[in-house]
Amino acid sequence: MITLHGFDTANTIKVALLLEELGVEYTVEPVNIRTGANRTSAFLAVNPMGKVPVIVDRSNPKAPVTVSESAAILIYLAEKYDAFLASDGPQRAASLQWLMFQAASCGPIFGQNEYWRHLAPEKNDAAVEHYADISLHLLDALNAHLANNGWFAGDDYTIADMAHFGWMVRRHKAGLHIAERRHLRRWFNAVSDRPAAHRALDLLNGLPGAGGTKHPGNSRPIGIGNREAT
């Protein structure tokens, strides 16, 4: 049995999506980061960094495995179940490249964009402009890549796509738009249409205290209801 400790965050979305795609049995332990549940002694015993998501794999009760950091979790699960990540060759390299691009570039920059736009205690126009410019450059890079690829790793849907979907679902929180980037929009809609995406988002949006994925000024949670028009 796998336990997913998480909340309705971009990084948790990635892991929930993979678990749903795999069709494996798992439970969710909500960690409301907005009330500080990630800083309690109980959760810090699971992840001393105080971050979600975290999984605990108790498939072997005598040797449970705890994994944090969303990219590491995706790799762990993909390799455990031999799915959504090639075992070797060019596609594996492409999957890992675009997975790391999301984890090292897109995720941190989009997060800073959201922070300076909505969460910073004092407005800083220079910071807002700086992170907005970088974010737009990143979106253009994703769109350009997808102009020649059905999925991030080429012809097959992989954990690289699941990783990017997490932040694309929450794009409005960072003031990001993809309607005019037709290749990125086509890709996003393709992932959004997958039944596993519906199940993952419904699950996380339904957690007690969830609601951080709501579009500003919109009562609906960001997710399938915000599919980009073609």
C-alpha positions as CSV (number, residue, x, y, z in Angstrom):
1,M,0.0,0.0,0.0
2,I,1.2,3.5,-0.9
3,T,0.3,6.5,1.2
4,L,0.5,9.9,-0.5
5,H,1.0,12.8,1.9
6,G,0.0,16.0,0.0
7,F,-2.5,18.7,-0.7
8,D,-3.9,20.6,-3.7
9,T,-0.5,21.8,-4.9
10,A,1.1,21.7,-8.3
11,N,3.7,19.1,-7.1
12,T,1.1,16.9,-5.5
13,I,-1.0,16.9,-8.7
14,K,1.9,15.3,-10.6
15,V,2.1,12.4,-8.2
16,A,-1.7,11.8,-7.9
17,L,-1.9,11.8,-11.7
18,L,0.7,9.1,-12.0
19,L,-0.9,7.0,-9.2
20,E,-4.2,7.2,-11.0
21,E,-2.6,6.4,-14.4
22,L,-1.0,3.3,-12.8
23,G,-4.3,2.2,-11.3
24,V,-2.5,1.1,-8.1
25,E,-4.1,1.1,-4.6
26,Y,-3.1,4.1,-2.5
27,T,-4.4,6.4,0.2
28,V,-4.1,10.1,0.7
29,E,-3.0,11.7,3.9
30,P,-4.0,15.4,3.6
31,V,-1.3,17.9,4.8
32,N,-2.9,21.3,4.8
33,I,0.1,23.6,4.1
34,R,-2.1,26.7,4.5
35,T,-2.7,25.9,8.2
36,G,0.9,24.8,8.9
37,A,0.2,21.1,9.0
38,N,3.5,20.6,7.1
39,R,5.4,22.0,10.1
40,T,4.0,19.7,12.8
41,S,6.3,17.3,14.5
42,A,4.2,14.4,13.0
43,F,4.8,15.5,9.5
44,L,8.4,16.5,10.0
45,A,9.0,12.9,11.1
46,V,7.9,11.9,7.6
47,N,9.8,14.7,5.7
48,P,12.2,16.9,7.8
49,M,12.1,19.4,4.9
50,G,8.4,20.1,5.6
51,K,7.4,19.8,2.0
52,V,4.7,18.0,0.1
53,P,4.3,15.6,-1.6
54,V,5.8,12.6,0.1
55,I,5.0,9.0,-0.5
56,V,5.5,6.1,1.9
57,D,5.5,2.7,0.1
58,R,4.7,-0.1,2.5
59,S,4.6,-2.9,-0.1
60,N,7.2,-4.5,2.0
61,P,6.0,-3.9,5.6
62,K,9.4,-4.8,7.0
63,A,11.2,-2.2,4.8
64,P,8.9,0.7,4.0
65,V,10.3,3.3,1.5
66,T,9.8,7.0,1.9
67,V,10.4,9.3,-1.0
68,S,10.1,13.1,-1.2
69,E,10.6,15.6,-4.0
70,S,8.0,15.2,-6.8
71,A,10.5,14.4,-9.6
72,A,12.1,11.7,-7.5
73,I,8.7,10.2,-6.6
74,L,7.7,10.1,-10.3
75,I,10.9,8.2,-11.2
76,Y,10.5,5.8,-8.2
77,L,7.0,4.9,-9.1
78,A,7.6,4.7,-12.9
79,E,10.5,2.3,-12.3
80,K,8.7,0.3,-9.6
81,Y,5.8,-0.4,-12.0
82,D,7.7,-0.3,-15.2
83,A,5.4,2.3,-16.8
84,F,5.6,5.8,-18.3
85,L,9.4,5.8,-18.4
86,A,11.5,3.8,-20.9
87,S,14.1,1.6,-19.3
88,D,16.9,3.0,-21.5
89,G,17.6,4.7,-24.8
90,P,16.7,8.1,-26.3
91,Q,13.2,8.2,-24.9
92,R,14.3,7.7,-21.3
93,A,16.9,10.5,-21.8
94,A,14.2,12.8,-23.2
95,S,11.8,12.0,-20.4
96,L,14.3,12.7,-17.7
97,Q,15.5,15.9,-19.5
98,W,12.1,17.4,-19.6
99,L,11.2,16.1,-16.1
100,M,14.3,17.9,-14.8
101,F,13.5,21.0,-16.9
102,Q,10.2,21.2,-15.1
103,A,11.6,20.6,-11.6
104,A,14.7,22.9,-12.0
105,S,13.3,25.7,-14.2
106,C,9.6,25.9,-14.7
107,G,8.4,25.0,-11.2
108,P,10.7,27.4,-9.3
109,I,10.1,30.2,-11.7
110,F,6.4,29.8,-11.9
111,G,6.3,29.6,-8.1
112,Q,8.2,32.9,-7.8
113,N,5.9,34.5,-10.3
114,E,2.9,33.5,-8.2
115,Y,4.6,34.7,-5.0
116,W,5.4,38.2,-6.3
117,R,2.1,38.6,-7.9
118,H,-0.2,37.4,-5.1
119,L,1.6,36.5,-1.9
120,A,4.4,38.9,-1.2
121,P,3.7,41.2,1.8
122,E,5.0,44.2,-0.2
123,K,4.5,44.9,-3.9
124,N,7.7,44.8,-5.9
125,D,7.2,45.8,-9.5
126,A,10.7,44.9,-10.6
127,A,10.4,41.3,-9.2
128,V,6.9,40.9,-10.8
129,E,8.3,42.0,-14.2
130,H,11.5,39.9,-13.8
131,Y,9.7,36.6,-13.1
132,A,6.9,37.3,-15.6
133,D,9.5,37.7,-18.4
134,I,11.3,34.5,-17.5
135,S,8.0,32.6,-17.2
136,L,6.9,33.7,-20.7
137,H,10.3,32.6,-22.1
138,L,9.7,29.2,-20.5
139,L,6.2,28.9,-21.9
140,D,7.6,29.7,-25.3
141,A,10.3,27.1,-25.0
142,L,7.6,24.4,-24.1
143,N,5.4,25.5,-26.9
144,A,8.3,25.3,-29.4
145,H,9.3,21.8,-28.3
146,L,5.7,20.6,-28.6
147,A,5.5,22.0,-32.1
148,N,7.5,18.9,-33.2
149,N,6.5,16.4,-30.5
150,G,3.2,14.9,-29.5
151,W,4.4,14.6,-25.9
152,F,7.4,15.9,-24.1
153,A,9.5,12.8,-24.7
154,G,8.3,12.3,-28.3
155,D,5.5,9.9,-29.3
156,D,4.7,8.5,-25.9
157,Y,3.0,10.0,-22.8
158,T,5.5,9.8,-19.9
159,I,6.2,11.1,-16.4
160,A,7.6,14.3,-18.1
161,D,4.1,15.2,-19.2
162,M,2.7,14.5,-15.8
163,A,5.3,16.8,-14.2
164,H,4.5,19.7,-16.5
165,F,0.7,19.2,-16.1
166,G,0.9,20.0,-12.3
167,W,1.9,23.7,-12.9
168,M,-0.1,24.1,-16.1
169,V,-3.3,23.2,-14.1
170,R,-2.4,26.0,-11.7
171,R,-1.1,28.4,-14.4
172,H,-3.6,31.2,-13.6
173,K,-2.2,31.4,-10.1
174,A,1.0,32.7,-11.7
175,G,-0.8,34.8,-14.2
176,L,0.2,32.5,-17.1
177,H,-1.8,31.9,-20.2
178,I,-1.5,29.3,-22.9
179,A,-4.4,30.1,-25.2
180,E,-2.2,31.7,-27.9
181,R,0.5,28.9,-27.6
182,R,-1.4,26.4,-29.7
183,H,1.0,23.5,-29.3
184,L,1.2,23.8,-25.5
185,R,-2.6,24.3,-25.5
186,R,-3.1,21.1,-27.6
187,W,-0.9,19.2,-25.2
188,F,-2.6,20.5,-22.1
189,N,-6.0,19.6,-23.4
190,A,-4.8,16.1,-24.3
191,V,-3.7,15.5,-20.7
192,S,-6.8,17.1,-19.3
193,D,-9.0,14.7,-21.3
194,R,-7.4,11.7,-19.7
195,P,-9.7,10.0,-17.1
196,A,-6.8,9.8,-14.7
197,A,-6.5,13.6,-14.7
198,H,-10.2,14.0,-13.8
199,R,-9.8,11.5,-11.0
200,A,-6.6,13.1,-9.6
201,L,-7.9,16.6,-9.6
202,D,-11.3,15.7,-8.2
203,L,-9.5,13.8,-5.4
204,L,-7.2,16.7,-4.4
205,N,-9.8,19.5,-4.8
206,G,-12.0,17.5,-2.5
207,L,-9.6,17.3,0.4
208,P,-10.6,19.1,3.6
209,G,-9.4,22.7,3.4
210,A,-8.4,22.5,-0.2
211,G,-9.2,25.4,-2.6
212,G,-5.8,26.8,-3.5
213,T,-6.3,25.7,-7.1
214,K,-9.2,28.1,-7.6
215,H,-8.9,30.6,-10.4
216,P,-8.7,34.1,-8.9
217,G,-12.2,35.5,-9.2
218,N,-13.7,32.1,-10.1
219,S,-15.4,29.8,-7.7
220,R,-14.4,26.7,-9.7
221,P,-11.2,24.8,-8.8
222,I,-8.7,25.0,-11.6
223,G,-8.7,21.8,-13.5
224,I,-10.8,20.1,-16.2
225,G,-13.4,22.9,-16.0
226,N,-10.7,25.3,-17.2
227,R,-9.8,23.3,-20.4
228,E,-8.3,25.7,-22.9
229,A,-10.6,26.4,-25.9
230,T,-9.2,25.4,-29.2
